């Protein structure tokens, strides 16, 4: 199969268009114009190809589309949005699964196109548990969180073994099916890790179990909490349907003073430009 750099072709046409119309549009307008031109380009007949970019991929079989994507990445030919759209439109997630075990470029494209399909979760968990960079681990965790219940047992096992503990807690906090075991883990981490109160309060808020409210209310009422902790605890309490209205003094908290100073400056600027005046 022949590989075409449709994006390169578009860039050439775009350069000419911009040169011919440079004084007709503001810079902000180009942000809307360029995507529209790209979309139009997908339906533009290209003599050297014999059809439009969209038609070129529409003629391929499912297997050919996946092979075409791999060939583009292996040979360094830019992958166009038209190829990705063709793959997505046909819902070829299952055919993309082998690419998760291929080259880094193929893996990354496959993850983008597969998304939160549960059939990829085993590979995603392998990446989280393995010797991979944090960006990939976090990316996989974000996709798994959308359907966290699909991997509960494996995540619990990792947590108990201390494997990527924080990511396991993050995934567990998004479970829809409630289990006492998960609630107890999230609550114990909240109560036993005073250095990371905001993070663990966020996990309890995400888990959405009202049984956490008394513990959050007890914590927010402590005199020694920081302003950051106070904010996150208050958010978690409100997320679970509770409320906390006690007046607190954080005037000695450096972060609070920074926020207050910025708020005052923003208010001064707003007032200087006539804000708030009828």
C-alpha positions in Angstrom: 0.0 0.0 0.0 1.2 3.5 -0.7 1.6 5.9 2.2 0.6 9.5 1.7 1.5 12.5 3.8 -1.9 14.1 3.6 -0.9 16.5 6.4 2.1 17.6 4.4 -0.1 18.2 1.4 -2.5 20.2 3.5 0.3 22.3 4.9 1.5 23.3 1.4 -2.0 24.4 0.4 -2.5 26.2 3.7 0.8 28.1 3.3 -0.4 29.3 -0.1 -3.8 30.2 1.3 -2.4 32.2 4.2 0.0 34.0 1.8 -2.9 35.0 -0.5 -5.2 36.0 2.4 -2.8 37.3 5.0 -4.5 40.7 5.4 -8.0 39.4 5.4 -8.2 37.7 8.8 -7.2 38.5 12.4 -4.9 36.0 14.1 -7.7 34.9 16.4 -9.9 34.1 13.3 -7.2 31.7 11.9 -7.8 29.4 14.9 -11.3 28.7 13.5 -10.4 28.9 9.8 -7.6 26.4 9.7 -9.6 23.5 11.2 -12.4 24.2 8.8 -9.9 24.2 5.9 -8.5 20.9 7.1 -12.0 19.4 7.2 -12.7 20.6 3.7 -9.3 19.2 2.5 -10.5 15.7 3.5 -13.1 15.9 0.7 -10.8 17.5 -1.9 -9.9 15.4 -4.9 -6.1 15.0 -5.2 -4.9 14.1 -8.7 -1.7 12.4 -7.5 -3.8 10.1 -5.3 -6.8 9.6 -7.6 -9.4 10.4 -4.9 -9.9 12.5 -1.7 -8.1 11.7 1.5 -11.3 10.3 3.1 -12.1 8.2 0.1 -8.5 6.8 0.1 -9.0 5.3 3.6 -12.7 4.3 3.0 -11.6 1.9 0.3 -9.3 0.0 2.7 -10.4 -3.1 4.6 -10.2 -3.1 8.4 -6.9 -5.0 8.4 -5.5 -2.6 5.8 -6.3 0.4 8.0 -4.4 -1.0 11.0 -1.5 -2.1 8.8 -1.5 1.4 7.2 -1.3 3.0 10.7 1.6 0.8 11.7 3.4 1.5 8.4 3.1 5.2 8.8 4.6 5.0 12.3 7.4 2.6 11.4 8.4 4.7 8.3 8.0 8.1 10.0 5.3 9.3 7.6 2.9 11.7 9.5 -0.4 10.1 10.5 -3.3 12.2 9.3 -6.5 12.8 11.2 -8.4 11.2 8.2 -6.7 7.8 8.9 -7.4 8.0 12.6 -11.0 8.9 12.0 -11.4 6.0 9.6 -10.2 3.6 12.3 -12.4 5.2 15.0 -15.5 5.2 12.7 -15.2 1.5 12.2 -14.7 0.8 15.9 -11.5 -1.2 15.4 -10.4 -1.2 19.0 -10.0 -5.0 19.1 -7.7 -5.0 16.0 -5.6 -2.3 17.6 -4.9 -4.4 20.8 -1.7 -6.0 19.3 -0.2 -2.6 18.8 -0.2 -2.1 22.5 2.7 -4.6 22.6 4.5 -3.1 19.5 6.7 -0.1 19.3 6.3 2.9 21.5 4.8 5.0 18.8 2.3 2.3 17.9 1.5 1.8 21.5 0.8 5.5 22.1 -1.4 5.7 19.0 -3.3 2.6 20.0 -4.0 3.9 23.4 -5.4 7.1 21.9 -7.7 5.2 19.6 -8.7 2.5 22.0 -9.4 4.8 24.9 -11.3 3.2 27.9 -12.3 -0.1 26.1 -12.1 -2.8 28.8 -10.4 -5.2 26.4 -7.2 -3.0 26.8 -7.2 -2.9 30.6 -5.0 -5.9 31.0 -2.3 -4.2 29.0 -2.9 -0.9 30.7 -2.4 -2.5 34.1 0.8 -4.1 32.8 2.1 -0.7 31.9 1.1 0.7 35.4 2.8 -2.2 37.2 5.8 -2.3 34.9 9.0 -0.3 34.4 7.4 2.5 32.3 7.4 6.3 32.6 5.0 8.1 34.9 3.2 9.8 32.1 2.2 6.5 30.5 1.2 5.1 33.9 -1.0 8.1 34.7 -2.5 8.0 31.2 -3.5 4.4 31.6 -4.9 5.0 35.1 -7.0 7.8 33.8 -8.6 5.5 31.2 -9.1 2.7 33.7 -10.8 5.0 36.2 -13.7 5.4 33.7 -14.6 1.8 34.3 -12.7 1.0 37.5 -14.9 -1.9 38.6 -13.5 -4.0 35.7 -10.1 -4.3 37.4 -11.0 -4.1 41.1 -9.5 -7.5 42.1 -6.2 -6.8 40.4 -6.0 -3.3 41.8 -6.7 -4.5 45.3 -4.0 -7.1 44.9 -1.5 -4.5 43.8 -2.5 -2.2 46.7 -1.9 -4.9 49.2 1.5 -5.7 47.7 2.4 -2.0 47.6 2.6 -1.8 43.8 1.9 1.8 42.6 -0.1 2.3 45.8 -1.2 5.9 45.0 -2.5 5.0 41.5 -4.3 2.0 43.0 -6.0 4.2 45.5 -7.0 6.6 42.8 -8.5 3.8 40.7 -10.3 2.3 43.7 -11.8 5.7 44.5 -13.6 5.6 41.2 -15.3 2.3 41.8 -19.1 2.4 41.3 -19.9 -0.9 43.0 -19.5 -0.1 46.7 -17.5 -2.5 48.9 -16.7 -2.2 52.6 -13.1 -3.3 51.8 -12.5 -0.4 49.4 -14.2 2.1 51.8 -12.1 0.9 54.7 -8.9 1.2 52.6 -9.6 4.8 51.5 -10.7 5.8 55.0 -7.6 4.2 56.7 -5.3 6.0 54.2 -7.1 9.3 54.9 -6.7 8.8 58.7 -3.2 7.4 58.6 -1.4 9.8 56.2 -1.4 13.3 57.7 1.1 14.5 55.0 -1.4 14.0 52.2 -4.8 15.0 53.6 -6.0 16.9 50.5 -5.3 13.9 48.2 -7.0 11.3 50.4 -9.9 13.7 51.0 -10.3 13.8 47.3 -10.4 10.0 47.0 -13.2 9.9 49.6 -15.1 12.5 47.7 -14.7 10.6 44.5 -15.8 7.3 46.1 -19.1 9.1 47.2 -19.8 7.1 50.4 -21.5 9.3 52.9 -20.0 7.2 55.8 -16.9 9.3 55.3 -18.6 12.5 56.4 -18.0 12.2 60.2 -14.3 11.6 59.6 -14.0 14.6 57.2 -15.9 16.8 59.6 -13.6 15.8 62.5 -10.5 16.5 60.4 -11.6 19.9 59.1 -12.4 21.0 62.7 -8.8 20.4 63.8 -6.9 23.6 64.6 -3.7 22.7 63.0 -4.9 22.1 59.4 -3.6 24.3 56.6 -5.6 26.4 54.3 -5.1 24.0 51.4 -6.2 21.1 53.6 -9.3 23.1 54.7 -10.2 23.8 51.1 -10.0 20.2 50.0 -11.8 18.9 53.1 -14.6 21.4 52.6 -15.0 20.4 49.0 -15.1 16.7 50.0 -17.7 17.4 52.7 -19.9 19.3 50.3 -19.4 16.6 47.6 -20.9 14.0 50.0 -23.9 16.2 50.8 -22.6 17.7 54.1 -21.6 21.3 55.0 -19.2 23.1 57.2 -19.7 26.7 58.0 -17.5 27.4 61.0 -15.4 30.5 60.7 -11.7 29.8 60.6 -8.7 32.1 60.8 -5.9 31.2 58.3 -4.2 34.7 58.5 -0.9 33.0 59.5 -1.0 30.5 56.6 1.5 31.6 53.8 -0.6 30.0 51.1 -3.8 31.7 52.3 -2.0 35.1 52.3 -0.8 34.6 48.7 -4.3 33.7 47.6 -5.7 36.7 49.4 -3.2 39.0 48.0 -3.9 37.8 44.4 -7.6 38.1 45.0 -7.2 41.7 46.2 -5.0 42.6 43.2 -7.6 41.0 40.9 -10.3 43.0 42.6 -8.3 46.3 42.3 -7.7 45.7 38.5 -11.4 44.9 38.0 -12.4 48.1 39.9 -9.9 50.1 37.9 -11.6 49.1 34.7 -15.0 50.1 36.0 -16.0 46.6 37.3 -19.0 46.5 39.6 -20.3 50.0 38.6 -23.7 50.4 37.2 
